[in-house]
Amino acid sequence: MAENDPLAHLSPSRPVPAGLHGRRDGTPGLVVRPVDVVAIVLIVARPKAGEIPPAAAAALGAFLPAGPRHVAGSGLILIGTAPGRWLAVAESTEPAALAARLATVLGGTCALTDQSDALALFDLSGPALETVLPKFVPVDLHPSVFGADAAATTSLALIGATLWRHGDGVRFAVARSMANAFLRLVVTSGAEVGVELQ
C-alpha cells in the first residue's frame, strides 16, 4: 500500500501540504478547496417545544428540509442531517450573527449550537470526481440518485461526514480534528488521477 500512497513519506500527524499529489502529468482529476470564511450552526428541534413557526421559512428564505436534502435560503444553506436536525451554513457571515438570526426566527422551538470551529468544510470537484468519490464514500452518488438537492450524513473510513452537492462538485463537512485524516483519505483515493489541494 505504501508504494501507492503519495503521502507515505509524511507522518500522519503532519498536515497534508497544499499542491499536487499523486499523478503530476496533465490536468488534476480532483481539486480540493478548503472553505475558509464560514459560519455553521447546528439546529435541533426541541421535542416538546411545538411546531417551528410558519413564518420561519419566509424569514430564512426556505423551509427546513425534510430528510437528507439541502436547500438554499437567504444567504445560507440548510442541510437535513437527521430527523429534526439540520446544519445552517453561511459564508462571509460571523457565527454569532447567524446564531442570533436563527434564534430570532426559530424562537424556542430549536436548540442552536455554533459548530463553526468544530467543523471544517472542503469542496471537491474536477473531471474525475465521480470516479474517485465511490472509493471512499459509501453512498450512491449517481446523479439519478444523489441529485442537485441531495445530502447525506455518513462515515468515510471511520470519519464522520455530511456531504451535499455544491456547484459543480460536492461539499464535505467533517470534524476539524479529523480534517487531516480526511485529506489523506482523499489524496490517497485520488492519487492515480492527480489531486490538487488548494
Secondary structure, 3 states (H helix, E strand, C coil): CHHHCCCCCCCCCCCCCCEEECCCCCCCCEEEEEECCEEEEEEEECCCCCCCCCHHHHHHCCCCCCCCEEEECCCCEEEEEECCEEEEEEECCCHHHHHHHHHHHHCCCEEEEECCCCEEEEEEECCCHHHHHHHCCCCCCCCCCCCCCEEEEEEECCEEEEEEEECCEEEEEEEHHHHHHHHHHHHHHHCCCCEEEC
